[in-house]
Amino acid sequence: MTDTTQQQIFDLIAKQAKIDVATIKPESTLKDLGIASLEAIELIFDIEEHFNITFPDQQGANFDTDTTQSLVDAVQKALDDKAAAGEGSN
């Protein structure tokens, strides 16, 4: 049994923000959750490491307005792209 991608990301956000994971909603922005831009960068690294993915260069990612759901969507897209590319021949 595995957690959903969203749950794993919310857990990582909660750990970074030092908040209760139950307070995180899909429509919450990182700013709403008290995550400053430097912390958000660390969070992105944590997420990339956790899922073994690399986000394409965020074109003007806006931590004030991007929601946690948009982050989940970005991770899911990266995972889908990775699967589609057939990576795993390491």
GROMACS elastic network, one bead per residue, 0.5 to 0.9 nm:
[ bonds ]
;  ai    aj funct       b0    kb
    2     5     6  0.88467   500
    3     6     6  0.79625   500
    3     7     6  0.59305   500
    3     8     6  0.62537   500
    4     7     6  0.51424   500
    4     8     6  0.63243   500
    4     9     6  0.86620   500
    5     8     6  0.51962   500
    5     9     6  0.62166   500
    5    10     6  0.85935   500
    5    72     6  0.70217   500
    5    75     6  0.79360   500
    5    76     6  0.73197   500
    6     9     6  0.51495   500
    6    10     6  0.60637   500
    6    11     6  0.85375   500
    6    26     6  0.87274   500
    6    68     6  0.87447   500
    6    69     6  0.78801   500
    6    71     6  0.88918   500
    6    72     6  0.56768   500
    6    73     6  0.86850   500
    6    75     6  0.89589   500
    6    76     6  0.88546   500
    7    10     6  0.50378   500
    7    11     6  0.60854   500
    7    12     6  0.86457   500
    7    21     6  0.88164   500
    8    11     6  0.50763   500
    8    12     6  0.63485   500
    8    13     6  0.87243   500
    8    47     6  0.89033   500
    8    50     6  0.88745   500
    9    12     6  0.50366   500
    9    13     6  0.61657   500
    9    14     6  0.85582   500
    9    47     6  0.69527   500
    9    68     6  0.84191   500
    9    71     6  0.82103   500
    9    72     6  0.68240   500
    9    75     6  0.86998   500
   10    14     6  0.60260   500
   10    15     6  0.85197   500
   10    21     6  0.62327   500
   10    22     6  0.87618   500
   10    24     6  0.67634   500
   10    25     6  0.85802   500
   10    68     6  0.78331   500
   10    72     6  0.87191   500
   11    14     6  0.50844   500
   11    15     6  0.61834   500
   11    16     6  0.86468   500
   11    20     6  0.87930   500
   11    21     6  0.59947   500
   12    15     6  0.51212   500
   12    16     6  0.61887   500
   12    17     6  0.85816   500
   12    21     6  0.88052   500
   12    43     6  0.72687   500
   12    46     6  0.74486   500
   12    47     6  0.71884   500
   12    50     6  0.89362   500
   13    16     6  0.50882   500
   13    17     6  0.59704   500
   13    18     6  0.80951   500
   13    19     6  0.82329   500
   13    21     6  0.77059   500
   13    24     6  0.83008   500
   13    30     6  0.83993   500
   13    33     6  0.86764   500
   13    35     6  0.86132   500
   13    40     6  0.88334   500
   13    43     6  0.68591   500
   13    47     6  0.89945   500
   13    68     6  0.87113   500
   14    17     6  0.51577   500
   14    18     6  0.54632   500
   14    20     6  0.59363   500
   14    21     6  0.50355   500
   14    22     6  0.86684   500
   14    23     6  0.85764   500
   14    24     6  0.76261   500
   14    33     6  0.87018   500
   15    19     6  0.68020   500
   15    20     6  0.83394   500
   15    21     6  0.81461   500
   16    19     6  0.80001   500
   16    35     6  0.77601   500
   16    39     6  0.71544   500
   16    40     6  0.83550   500
   16    42     6  0.81989   500
   16    43     6  0.65535   500
   17    20     6  0.87532   500
   17    30     6  0.88876   500
   17    33     6  0.68884   500
   17    34     6  0.65247   500
   17    35     6  0.58494   500
   17    39     6  0.80301   500
   18    21     6  0.88760   500
   19    22     6  0.84693   500
   19    23     6  0.73656   500
   19    24     6  0.85103   500
   19    33     6  0.79950   500
   20    23     6  0.56598   500
   20    24     6  0.75919   500
   21    24     6  0.55534   500
   21    25     6  0.88400   500
   22    25     6  0.77779   500
   23    33     6  0.84423   500
   24    27     6  0.83602   500
   24    28     6  0.63881   500
   24    33     6  0.74481   500
   24    68     6  0.80365   500
   25    28     6  0.51834   500
   25    29     6  0.86673   500
   25    67     6  0.87626   500
   25    68     6  0.72584   500
   25    69     6  0.81229   500
   26    29     6  0.82750   500
   26    67     6  0.65397   500
   26    68     6  0.52093   500
   26    70     6  0.81366   500
   26    72     6  0.85744   500
   27    66     6  0.87103   500
   27    67     6  0.53060   500
   27    68     6  0.63062   500
   27    69     6  0.63149   500
   27    70     6  0.86453   500
   28    31     6  0.81257   500
   28    32     6  0.60469   500
   28    33     6  0.69756   500
   28    65     6  0.88332   500
   28    66     6  0.83135   500
   28    67     6  0.52929   500
   28    68     6  0.58128   500
   28    69     6  0.79268   500
   29    32     6  0.50265   500
   29    33     6  0.65094   500
   29    34     6  0.88799   500
   29    35     6  0.88157   500
   29    63     6  0.68980   500
   29    64     6  0.62937   500
   29    65     6  0.58231   500
   29    66     6  0.55833   500
   29    68     6  0.58325   500
   29    69     6  0.86955   500
   30    33     6  0.50634   500
   30    34     6  0.64583   500
   30    35     6  0.52852   500
   30    36     6  0.76082   500
   30    37     6  0.86523   500
   30    40     6  0.73563   500
   30    63     6  0.57518   500
   30    64     6  0.64896   500
   30    65     6  0.77938   500
   30    66     6  0.71705   500
   30    67     6  0.66853   500
   30    68     6  0.67938   500
   31    34     6  0.50842   500
   31    35     6  0.53249   500
   31    36     6  0.65096   500
   31    37     6  0.83234   500
   31    63     6  0.62522   500
   31    64     6  0.50370   500
   31    65     6  0.75782   500
   31    66     6  0.87562   500
   32    35     6  0.75123   500
   32    64     6  0.77406   500
   32    65     6  0.89940   500
   33    36     6  0.89974   500
   35    38     6  0.80732   500
   35    39     6  0.57968   500
   35    40     6  0.60679   500
   35    63     6  0.83563   500
   36    39     6  0.52438   500
   36    40     6  0.60647   500
   36    41     6  0.87531   500
   36    63     6  0.79605   500
   36    64     6  0.88793   500
   37    41     6  0.62638   500
   37    42     6  0.87285   500
   37    62     6  0.89882   500
   37    63     6  0.65618   500
   37    64     6  0.86187   500
   38    41     6  0.51611   500
   38    42     6  0.64873   500
   38    43     6  0.86549   500
   39    42     6  0.50117   500
   39    43     6  0.60704   500
   39    44     6  0.86598   500
   40    44     6  0.61957   500
   40    45     6  0.86753   500
   40    63     6  0.72422   500
   41    44     6  0.51070   500
   41    45     6  0.64246   500
   41    46     6  0.86935   500
   42    45     6  0.51032   500
   42    46     6  0.61888   500
   42    47     6  0.86607   500
   43    47     6  0.61225   500
   43    48     6  0.85493   500
   44    47     6  0.50807   500
   44    48     6  0.61013   500
   44    49     6  0.85357   500
   44    55     6  0.84083   500
   45    48     6  0.50869   500
   45    49     6  0.60932   500
   45    50     6  0.84795   500
   45    54     6  0.86911   500
   46    49     6  0.51451   500
   46    50     6  0.59721   500
   46    51     6  0.86048   500
   47    50     6  0.50103   500
   47    51     6  0.61090   500
   47    52     6  0.80369   500
   47    53     6  0.80401   500
   47    54     6  0.89989   500
   47    75     6  0.80921   500
   48    51     6  0.54500   500
   48    52     6  0.54861   500
   48    54     6  0.55479   500
   48    55     6  0.71181   500
   48    75     6  0.82543   500
   49    53     6  0.67256   500
   49    54     6  0.82043   500
   50    53     6  0.79666   500
   51    54     6  0.87105   500
   51    75     6  0.81045   500
   51    79     6  0.78199   500
   52    79     6  0.87205   500
   53    75     6  0.79562   500
   53    78     6  0.65055   500
   53    79     6  0.68646   500
   53    82     6  0.75712   500
   54    57     6  0.88548   500
   54    75     6  0.89404   500
   54    78     6  0.72140   500
   55    58     6  0.71812   500
   55    74     6  0.77068   500
   55    75     6  0.76861   500
   55    78     6  0.66226   500
   56    59     6  0.83999   500
   56    78     6  0.84632   500
   57    60     6  0.86826   500
   57    61     6  0.89420   500
   58    61     6  0.52834   500
   59    62     6  0.89456   500
   61    64     6  0.89832   500
   61    65     6  0.87554   500
   61    66     6  0.72106   500
   62    65     6  0.56219   500
   62    66     6  0.55743   500
   63    66     6  0.53708   500
   63    67     6  0.79391   500
   64    67     6  0.83867   500
   66    69     6  0.81420   500
   66    70     6  0.62472   500
   66    71     6  0.75066   500
   67    70     6  0.52009   500
   67    71     6  0.66264   500
   67    72     6  0.88229   500
   68    72     6  0.62752   500
   68    73     6  0.86313   500
   69    73     6  0.60842   500
   69    74     6  0.85369   500
   70    74     6  0.61239   500
   70    75     6  0.86422   500
   71    74     6  0.50414   500
   71    75     6  0.62603   500
   71    76     6  0.85853   500
   72    75     6  0.51523   500
   72    76     6  0.61125   500
   72    77     6  0.85733   500
   73    76     6  0.50409   500
   73    77     6  0.60767   500
   73    78     6  0.85701   500
   74    77     6  0.51072   500
   74    78     6  0.61832   500
   74    79     6  0.86210   500
   75    78     6  0.50502   500
   75    79     6  0.61288   500
   75    80     6  0.85211   500
   76    79     6  0.50340   500
   76    80     6  0.60388   500
   76    81     6  0.84901   500
   77    81     6  0.59856   500
   77    82     6  0.84283   500
   78    81     6  0.50486   500
   78    82     6  0.60391   500
   78    83     6  0.85661   500
   79    82     6  0.50449   500
   79    83     6  0.61546   500
   79    84     6  0.85301   500
   80    83     6  0.50787   500
   80    84     6  0.60244   500
   80    85     6  0.85197   500
   81    85     6  0.60727   500
   81    86     6  0.86418   500
   82    85     6  0.51270   500
   82    86     6  0.64529   500
   82    87     6  0.59503   500
   82    88     6  0.87474   500
   83    86     6  0.51107   500
   83    87     6  0.63430   500
   83    88     6  0.84954   500
   84    87     6  0.78511   500
   86    89     6  0.78761   500
   87    90     6  0.77660   500
